[in-house]
Amino acid sequence: MSKSSKILIAVLAALLIGCGAFFLLAPKSAEVALVYLDGELYCEVELSGVKESYTLSIGEGNVALVEAGGISMQSADCPDQLCVKQGKATVLQPVTCLPNKVTIIVEGAADSEVDIVIGG
């Protein structure tokens, strides 16, 4: 193996180690749930700091469950209960209660990128 090959291997190894350290040590973006009621921002919930589960009343008819793993609709007074059945909101899958005009959108996940969210 020539001297230039050894230098090239050493440089590539250093780059790989540097890139690995960067991704391991880089701060992760916090996940935030944006809760909309009737098209207006109702509140923001920082999901990454949740230690104990709690409920969040949204308007007069919806209750969300906020827990360490995310946010979901716990109950609603709408007839079809589709929002309750949707499970936890994610970056790519918001939870929506159409009859009560409630939408929960999660933003800031480090593992996904969303260019635009349409609706409200």
C-alpha positions in Angstrom: 0.0 0.0 0.0 1.4 3.3 -1.0 1.9 6.3 1.3 -0.8 8.3 -0.6 -3.3 5.5 -0.2 -2.6 5.4 3.6 -3.1 9.2 3.8 -6.4 9.0 1.8 -7.7 6.3 4.1 -6.7 8.3 7.2 -8.4 11.4 5.8 -11.6 9.5 5.0 -11.6 7.9 8.4 -11.3 11.3 10.1 -14.1 12.6 8.0 -16.4 9.7 9.0 -15.6 10.1 12.6 -16.2 13.8 12.5 -19.5 13.4 10.7 -20.6 10.8 13.2 -19.7 13.0 16.1 -21.6 15.9 14.6 -24.8 13.9 14.2 -24.6 12.4 17.6 -23.8 15.6 19.4 -26.0 18.0 17.4 -29.0 19.2 19.4 -32.3 17.6 18.4 -35.1 19.9 17.5 -38.0 19.9 20.0 -41.3 18.6 18.9 -44.1 21.1 19.4 -47.8 20.4 18.9 -49.8 23.3 17.4 -53.4 23.2 18.4 -55.8 25.1 16.2 -59.5 25.8 17.0 -61.7 27.3 14.3 -58.6 28.0 12.1 -56.8 30.1 14.8 -53.9 29.0 16.9 -55.4 27.9 20.3 -52.1 26.9 22.0 -48.7 25.4 21.6 -47.5 22.3 23.6 -43.8 21.4 23.8 -43.9 17.6 23.6 -40.2 16.9 24.3 -40.5 18.2 27.8 -43.5 16.2 28.9 -42.7 14.0 32.0 -46.3 13.1 33.1 -49.4 12.7 31.1 -52.1 15.3 31.3 -55.3 16.4 29.5 -55.8 19.6 27.6 -59.4 20.9 27.1 -59.8 22.4 23.6 -62.8 24.6 23.2 -66.0 23.2 24.6 -66.1 19.7 23.1 -62.6 18.2 22.8 -60.0 16.9 25.2 -56.5 16.0 24.1 -54.1 13.6 26.0 -50.6 15.0 26.2 -48.0 12.4 27.1 -44.3 11.8 26.7 -44.8 10.0 23.4 -47.0 12.6 21.8 -50.5 14.1 21.7 -53.8 12.5 20.7 -57.5 13.3 21.0 -58.8 11.6 24.1 -62.5 12.5 23.8 -64.8 14.6 21.6 -68.5 15.4 21.6 -68.7 14.9 17.8 -70.9 12.1 16.5 -68.4 10.1 14.5 -65.4 10.1 16.9 -62.9 9.8 14.0 -60.5 12.2 15.7 -60.3 9.9 18.8 -59.7 6.9 16.5 -56.8 8.6 14.7 -54.3 8.0 17.5 -51.3 10.2 18.1 -50.6 13.2 15.9 -47.3 13.1 13.9 -45.4 15.4 11.6 -47.0 13.8 8.6 -50.4 12.9 10.1 -52.2 15.6 12.0 -55.3 14.8 14.1 -58.4 16.7 13.0 -61.9 16.9 14.4 -63.9 18.4 11.5 -67.3 18.9 13.3 -65.6 20.9 16.1 -63.0 22.6 13.8 -60.0 21.3 15.8 -56.6 20.4 14.3 -53.4 19.2 16.1 -50.2 19.5 14.0 -46.8 18.3 15.3 -43.8 20.3 14.1 -40.1 20.2 14.7 -39.3 16.5 14.5 -35.6 15.9 13.8 -36.3 12.9 11.5 -38.7 14.6 9.1 -39.1 17.7 7.1 -42.4 19.2 6.0 -42.3 21.9 3.3 -45.9 23.1 3.7 -49.0 22.3 5.7 -52.3 23.1 4.0 -55.5 23.4 6.0 -56.7 25.0 9.1 
